[in-house]
Amino acid sequence: MAPTNSDIWAQSIMCNDNMRRRFNDEQIKSLENMFETESRPELRTKQQLAKRLGLQPRQVAIWFQNKRARSKSKQLELEYRMLQISYDNLGSKYELLKKEHESLLIQLQRLRKLMEKDENEKDVIKSETEVKQDDFGLPLCEDSRGIDYLGPESDILDMAQIADGLSEIENGYNFESRTFLHDNTGCTSPLWEF
């Protein structure tokens, strides 16, 4: 009777199981210690280790190869986790900065509106209190009757007349501190305090 495909497959599994002997705890501990000091031992070192542990050199070589692959995989996994944590932290910081940016933009808009309002109010106040000047740069004083004092149509007084007028005014007032002045009409008015 010829062997069937299932018989051939079962035999190959049994051969593979015989070739794949499991390592005992002592062997694994020795291999792990060697791996910590040297992850890529030389051929002679692998042969000596295999002889000491009662293993085939090929088994030791494959164990080191698999261990390096697992270590690299674990290292990549660790780096990935660290990058993921870093990415998550940056994402949350970005969201916080984005909210802060939006808040600052709103505050900036409010401040601009307040500044515009203040400037408009200042313009209104300035236009209401703007002092008119004559041709010589002197302020024009206007009262409700529309009379311009010291306006361009005013007569320019002679300096001598002004000096004479001042001396007459001095004679009519008492300049002592904390007293009232009397003018020619008999009215009293307070004087500056010195």
GIMO-V466727 format. One record per residue. N is the residue number from 0. RES is the residue in one small letter. BURIAL is b if it has 9 or more other ideal C-beta (glycine too) atoms within 8 Angstrom, else e. Layout:
[[N;RES;BURIAL] [N;RES;BURIAL]]
This chain:
[[0;m;e] [1;a;e] [2;p;e] [3;t;e] [4;n;e] [5;s;e] [6;d;e] [7;i;b] [8;w;e] [9;a;e] [10;q;e] [11;s;e] [12;i;e] [13;m;e] [14;c;e] [15;n;e] [16;d;e] [17;n;e] [18;m;e] [19;r;e] [20;r;e] [21;r;e] [22;f;e] [23;n;e] [24;d;e] [25;e;e] [26;q;b] [27;i;b] [28;k;e] [29;s;b] [30;l;b] [31;e;e] [32;n;e] [33;m;b] [34;f;b] [35;e;e] [36;t;e] [37;e;e] [38;s;e] [39;r;e] [40;p;b] [41;e;e] [42;l;e] [43;r;e] [44;t;b] [45;k;b] [46;q;b] [47;q;e] [48;l;b] [49;a;b] [50;k;e] [51;r;e] [52;l;b] [53;g;e] [54;l;b] [55;q;e] [56;p;b] [57;r;e] [58;q;b] [59;v;b] [60;a;b] [61;i;e] [62;w;b] [63;f;b] [64;q;e] [65;n;e] [66;k;b] [67;r;b] [68;a;e] [69;r;e] [70;s;b] [71;k;e] [72;s;e] [73;k;e] [74;q;e] [75;l;e] [76;e;e] [77;l;e] [78;e;e] [79;y;e] [80;r;e] [81;m;e] [82;l;e] [83;q;e] [84;i;e] [85;s;e] [86;y;e] [87;d;e] [88;n;e] [89;l;e] [90;g;e] [91;s;e] [92;k;e] [93;y;e] [94;e;e] [95;l;e] [96;l;e] [97;k;e] [98;k;e] [99;e;e] [100;h;e] [101;e;e] [102;s;e] [103;l;e] [104;l;e] [105;i;e] [106;q;e] [107;l;e] [108;q;e] [109;r;e] [110;l;e] [111;r;e] [112;k;e] [113;l;e] [114;m;e] [115;e;e] [116;k;e] [117;d;e] [118;e;e] [119;n;e] [120;e;e] [121;k;e] [122;d;e] [123;v;e] [124;i;e] [125;k;e] [126;s;e] [127;e;e] [128;t;e] [129;e;e] [130;v;e] [131;k;e] [132;q;e] [133;d;b] [134;d;e] [135;f;e] [136;g;e] [137;l;e] [138;p;e] [139;l;b] [140;c;e] [141;e;e] [142;d;e] [143;s;e] [144;r;e] [145;g;e] [146;i;e] [147;d;b] [148;y;b] [149;l;b] [150;g;e] [151;p;e] [152;e;e] [153;s;e] [154;d;e] [155;i;e] [156;l;e] [157;d;e] [158;m;e] [159;a;e] [160;q;e] [161;i;b] [162;a;e] [163;d;e] [164;g;e] [165;l;e] [166;s;e] [167;e;e] [168;i;e] [169;e;e] [170;n;e] [171;g;e] [172;y;b] [173;n;e] [174;f;e] [175;e;e] [176;s;e] [177;r;e] [178;t;e] [179;f;e] [180;l;b] [181;h;b] [182;d;b] [183;n;e] [184;t;e] [185;g;e] [186;c;e] [187;t;e] [188;s;e] [189;p;e] [190;l;b] [191;w;e] [192;e;e] [193;f;e]]
